[in-house]
Amino acid sequence: MGRSKALAAGSDAGAGHGSQGRRRGPVRGHPQAARGALVDGWNAVRQARPEASQVMLAHTRADVAALNQLARGRMRDAGAVGEDQVVQTGRGERTFAPGTG
């Protein structure tokens, strides 16, 4: 099973490992816990190395939405983004939050 499928299934078999096989963080139990652990790890690196480029992978659009919501909450808690603004696009309403830094 690939990493993103393992994450979506809530398994820690193959999920949470970097391309060199290094463990990125604990990914166990329920998918919500796995997503929370992934975002916590992302947020820790984001704060420690703001110049570094990072990516989070997800298996489904629902997982992408959940990860984005969690990440936006962490950034909002840290004061890195402002309040949400709703913008009408060709694909319907989209919510954006302006950066503060």
Phi and psi restraints in degrees (value plus and minus 20) as a CYANA .aco file:
   2 GLY   PHI     -90.7   -50.7
   2 GLY   PSI     144.6   184.6
   3 ARG   PHI     -79.6   -39.6
   3 ARG   PSI     -66.6   -26.6
   4 SER   PHI     -88.6   -48.6
   4 SER   PSI     -54.9   -14.9
   5 LYS   PHI     -88.3   -48.3
   5 LYS   PSI     -58.6   -18.6
   6 ALA   PHI     -83.7   -43.7
   6 ALA   PSI     -61.0   -21.0
   7 LEU   PHI     -82.6   -42.6
   7 LEU   PSI     -66.5   -26.5
   8 ALA   PHI     -81.7   -41.7
   8 ALA   PSI     -54.4   -14.4
   9 ALA   PHI    -102.7   -62.7
   9 ALA   PSI     -27.5    12.5
  10 GLY   PHI      62.0   102.0
  10 GLY   PSI      -8.1    31.9
  11 SER   PHI    -109.9   -69.9
  11 SER   PSI     131.3   171.3
  12 ASP   PHI    -121.8   -81.8
  12 ASP   PSI     -11.5    28.5
  13 ALA   PHI     -97.0   -57.0
  13 ALA   PSI      80.3   120.3
  14 GLY   PHI      70.9   110.9
  14 GLY   PSI     -34.1     5.9
  15 ALA   PHI    -108.7   -68.7
  15 ALA   PSI     131.4   171.4
  16 GLY   PHI      60.1   100.1
  16 GLY   PSI      -7.2    32.8
  17 HIS   PHI    -128.5   -88.5
  17 HIS   PSI     123.5   163.5
  18 GLY   PHI     -98.2   -58.2
  18 GLY   PSI     158.3   198.3
  19 SER   PHI     -85.0   -45.0
  19 SER   PSI     -42.7    -2.7
  20 GLN   PHI    -115.0   -75.0
  20 GLN   PSI      -8.4    31.6
  21 GLY   PHI      63.5   103.5
  21 GLY   PSI     -12.3    27.7
  22 ARG   PHI     -97.3   -57.3
  22 ARG   PSI     118.7   158.7
  23 ARG   PHI     -91.1   -51.1
  23 ARG   PSI     107.9   147.9
  24 ARG   PHI    -110.9   -70.9
  24 ARG   PSI     -41.2    -1.2
  25 GLY   PHI     144.0   184.0
  25 GLY   PSI     146.9   186.9
  26 PRO   PHI     -90.9   -50.9
  26 PRO   PSI     111.6   151.6
  27 VAL   PHI    -152.5  -112.5
  27 VAL   PSI      74.5   114.5
  28 ARG   PHI    -157.8  -117.8
  28 ARG   PSI     137.2   177.2
  29 GLY   PHI      57.4    97.4
  29 GLY   PSI    -161.0  -121.0
  30 HIS   PHI     -86.2   -46.2
  30 HIS   PSI     125.1   165.1
  31 PRO   PHI     -73.6   -33.6
  31 PRO   PSI     -55.2   -15.2
  32 GLN   PHI     -83.8   -43.8
  32 GLN   PSI     -59.4   -19.4
  33 ALA   PHI     -87.2   -47.2
  33 ALA   PSI     -59.2   -19.2
  34 ALA   PHI     -84.2   -44.2
  34 ALA   PSI     -64.3   -24.3
  35 ARG   PHI     -83.2   -43.2
  35 ARG   PSI     -62.4   -22.4
  36 GLY   PHI     -81.1   -41.1
  36 GLY   PSI     -61.6   -21.6
  37 ALA   PHI     -85.4   -45.4
  37 ALA   PSI     -60.1   -20.1
  38 LEU   PHI     -82.9   -42.9
  38 LEU   PSI     -66.7   -26.7
  39 VAL   PHI     -88.0   -48.0
  39 VAL   PSI     -57.4   -17.4
  40 ASP   PHI     -80.5   -40.5
  40 ASP   PSI     -64.2   -24.2
  41 GLY   PHI     -84.0   -44.0
  41 GLY   PSI     -64.4   -24.4
  42 TRP   PHI     -78.3   -38.3
  42 TRP   PSI     -65.4   -25.4
  43 ASN   PHI     -86.1   -46.1
  43 ASN   PSI     -59.3   -19.3
  44 ALA   PHI     -82.5   -42.5
  44 ALA   PSI     -63.9   -23.9
  45 VAL   PHI     -89.8   -49.8
  45 VAL   PSI     -58.9   -18.9
  46 ARG   PHI     -77.7   -37.7
  46 ARG   PSI     -61.9   -21.9
  47 GLN   PHI     -96.1   -56.1
  47 GLN   PSI     -57.8   -17.8
  48 ALA   PHI     -94.3   -54.3
  48 ALA   PSI     -55.3   -15.3
  49 ARG   PHI    -155.2  -115.2
  49 ARG   PSI      53.8    93.8
  50 PRO   PHI     -81.5   -41.5
  50 PRO   PSI     -41.1    -1.1
  51 GLU   PHI    -101.5   -61.5
  51 GLU   PSI     -33.9     6.1
  52 ALA   PHI     -96.5   -56.5
  52 ALA   PSI     126.3   166.3
  53 SER   PHI    -110.8   -70.8
  53 SER   PSI     117.3   157.3
  54 GLN   PHI    -156.7  -116.7
  54 GLN   PSI     140.9   180.9
  55 VAL   PHI    -166.5  -126.5
  55 VAL   PSI     124.5   164.5
  56 MET   PHI    -136.5   -96.5
  56 MET   PSI     116.0   156.0
  57 LEU   PHI    -128.0   -88.0
  57 LEU   PSI     125.2   165.2
  58 ALA   PHI    -158.0  -118.0
  58 ALA   PSI     133.6   173.6
  59 HIS   PHI    -106.0   -66.0
  59 HIS   PSI     -57.2   -17.2
  60 THR   PHI    -144.2  -104.2
  60 THR   PSI     143.3   183.3
  61 ARG   PHI     -83.6   -43.6
  61 ARG   PSI     -53.0   -13.0
  62 ALA   PHI     -84.5   -44.5
  62 ALA   PSI     -59.7   -19.7
  63 ASP   PHI     -84.7   -44.7
  63 ASP   PSI     -61.5   -21.5
  64 VAL   PHI     -78.8   -38.8
  64 VAL   PSI     -67.3   -27.3
  65 ALA   PHI     -81.5   -41.5
  65 ALA   PSI     -62.6   -22.6
  66 ALA   PHI     -85.3   -45.3
  66 ALA   PSI     -63.5   -23.5
  67 LEU   PHI     -83.9   -43.9
  67 LEU   PSI     -62.9   -22.9
  68 ASN   PHI     -81.7   -41.7
  68 ASN   PSI     -62.4   -22.4
  69 GLN   PHI     -82.9   -42.9
  69 GLN   PSI     -64.9   -24.9
  70 LEU   PHI     -84.1   -44.1
  70 LEU   PSI     -64.7   -24.7
  71 ALA   PHI     -83.7   -43.7
  71 ALA   PSI     -62.2   -22.2
  72 ARG   PHI     -83.0   -43.0
  72 ARG   PSI     -58.6   -18.6
  73 GLY   PHI     -82.9   -42.9
  73 GLY   PSI     -62.7   -22.7
  74 ARG   PHI     -83.7   -43.7
  74 ARG   PSI     -61.6   -21.6
  75 MET   PHI     -88.0   -48.0
  75 MET   PSI     -58.0   -18.0
  76 ARG   PHI     -86.0   -46.0
  76 ARG   PSI     -62.5   -22.5
  77 ASP   PHI     -79.2   -39.2
  77 ASP   PSI     -53.5   -13.5
  78 ALA   PHI    -105.9   -65.9
  78 ALA   PSI     -22.6    17.4
  79 GLY   PHI      58.3    98.3
  79 GLY   PSI      -3.1    36.9
  80 ALA   PHI    -106.4   -66.4
  80 ALA   PSI     -37.9     2.1
  81 VAL   PHI    -154.4  -114.4
  81 VAL   PSI     132.8   172.8
  82 GLY   PHI    -107.8   -67.8
  82 GLY   PSI    -184.8  -144.8
  83 GLU   PHI     -91.2   -51.2
  83 GLU   PSI     130.9   170.9
  84 ASP   PHI     -81.8   -41.8
  84 ASP   PSI     124.3   164.3
  85 GLN   PHI    -147.5  -107.5
  85 GLN   PSI     110.2   150.2
  86 VAL   PHI    -111.1   -71.1
  86 VAL   PSI     109.4   149.4
  87 VAL   PHI    -144.7  -104.7
  87 VAL   PSI     112.9   152.9
  88 GLN   PHI    -101.6   -61.6
  88 GLN   PSI     104.2   144.2
  89 THR   PHI    -140.7  -100.7
  89 THR   PSI     156.6   196.6
  90 GLY   PHI     -82.4   -42.4
  90 GLY   PSI     -39.6     0.4
  91 ARG   PHI    -124.5   -84.5
  91 ARG   PSI      -4.0    36.0
  92 GLY   PHI      83.7   123.7
  92 GLY   PSI    -189.6  -149.6
  93 GLU   PHI     -91.5   -51.5
  93 GLU   PSI     118.0   158.0
  94 ARG   PHI    -148.9  -108.9
  94 ARG   PSI     127.8   167.8
  95 THR   PHI    -129.1   -89.1
  95 THR   PSI     108.6   148.6
  96 PHE   PHI    -146.5  -106.5
  96 PHE   PSI     133.6   173.6
  97 ALA   PHI    -149.9  -109.9
  97 ALA   PSI     100.6   140.6
  98 PRO   PHI     -89.5   -49.5
  98 PRO   PSI     123.0   163.0
  99 GLY   PHI     -91.2   -51.2
  99 GLY   PSI     133.1   173.1
 100 THR   PHI    -128.5   -88.5
 100 THR   PSI     -25.5    14.5
